[in-house]
Amino acid sequence: MALAYAPALAARPCRADQRAAGTSLRLTRRGRLALLLLVAVAILALAPWRAIASTPPGTVPTGWVSVTVASGDTLWSLAEAAHPGQDPRPAIAEIRSANGLESSTLQPGQVLLIPAG
């Protein structure tokens, strides 16, 4: 009895075969909304870069201060000084992003842009 249905199932194309044959993939309403939200988050995440990139070299963008790192300074201490009483982790992420830091290691004499508190 199971063998009688096998040829009928094998002859029917599956969705993967239909897509390979040239039909396009369509986005649902939920998919379009997710894509739109992803683009919006990406634009907002790059906003600090735009402010920094649009200023001439040697000048500090509005809302930021230039700080020279002293011996013993850490990103944590700089972020706490910039935003006292707040969780410093978001400020640390912003400082690392704005200054292109790949690690949390700072060198004395290094000049960093810090968001003004």
C-alpha positions in Angstrom: 0.0 0.0 0.0 2.9 2.4 0.7 4.4 1.7 -2.6 1.3 2.9 -4.5 1.9 6.5 -3.2 5.6 6.7 -3.7 5.5 7.4 -7.5 2.9 10.2 -7.0 5.0 11.9 -4.4 8.2 11.7 -6.4 6.7 13.3 -9.5 5.5 16.4 -7.6 8.1 19.2 -7.6 9.1 20.6 -4.2 9.5 24.3 -3.4 13.3 24.2 -3.7 12.9 22.9 -7.3 10.5 25.7 -8.1 12.9 28.4 -6.7 15.7 26.9 -8.7 13.6 27.0 -11.8 13.4 30.8 -11.7 10.7 31.9 -9.3 11.7 34.7 -7.0 11.6 34.8 -3.3 9.1 37.2 -1.9 9.4 39.1 1.4 6.4 39.0 3.7 5.2 42.0 5.6 7.1 40.8 8.7 10.2 40.4 6.6 10.0 43.9 5.2 9.5 45.3 8.7 12.5 43.3 10.0 14.6 44.6 7.1 13.5 48.2 7.7 14.3 47.9 11.4 17.7 46.4 10.7 18.6 49.4 8.4 17.3 51.9 11.0 19.5 50.4 13.7 22.5 50.4 11.4 22.0 54.1 10.6 21.6 55.0 14.3 24.7 52.9 15.2 26.8 54.9 12.7 25.6 58.3 13.8 28.6 59.0 16.1 30.9 58.1 13.2 29.1 60.6 10.9 29.6 63.4 13.5 33.3 62.7 13.9 33.9 62.1 10.2 32.3 65.4 9.2 34.6 67.6 11.3 37.9 68.8 9.9 41.0 67.1 11.2 42.3 68.6 14.5 38.9 69.8 15.6 36.6 68.2 18.2 32.9 67.6 17.1 30.1 69.2 19.1 29.2 67.1 22.2 32.6 65.5 22.4 35.8 66.5 24.3 39.4 65.6 23.5 41.3 63.9 26.4 44.9 63.0 26.7 45.3 59.6 28.4 47.4 59.8 31.6 49.3 56.9 33.2 46.8 54.7 35.0 43.7 55.9 33.0 41.3 53.2 31.8 38.3 53.4 29.6 36.2 52.6 32.6 37.5 55.6 34.6 37.2 57.9 31.5 33.6 56.8 30.9 32.7 57.3 34.6 34.2 60.8 34.5 32.2 61.7 31.4 28.9 60.3 32.7 29.0 60.2 36.6 26.4 58.2 38.3 25.6 56.1 35.2 26.6 52.7 34.0 29.9 53.3 32.1 29.6 50.3 29.7 27.5 52.1 27.0 29.9 55.1 27.2 32.9 52.7 26.9 31.4 51.1 23.8 30.8 54.6 22.3 34.4 55.7 23.1 35.8 52.5 21.5 33.7 53.0 18.4 34.4 56.7 18.0 38.2 56.2 18.4 38.5 53.0 16.5 39.9 51.1 19.5 40.0 47.3 19.0 41.0 46.7 22.6 40.7 48.4 26.0 44.4 49.0 26.3 45.3 52.7 26.5 48.8 54.2 26.1 49.8 57.4 28.1 49.8 60.4 25.8 47.1 58.9 23.6 44.4 61.4 22.6 40.8 60.2 22.7 37.5 61.7 21.9 35.1 61.3 24.8 31.4 62.2 24.7 30.7 65.2 27.0 28.5 64.4 30.0 
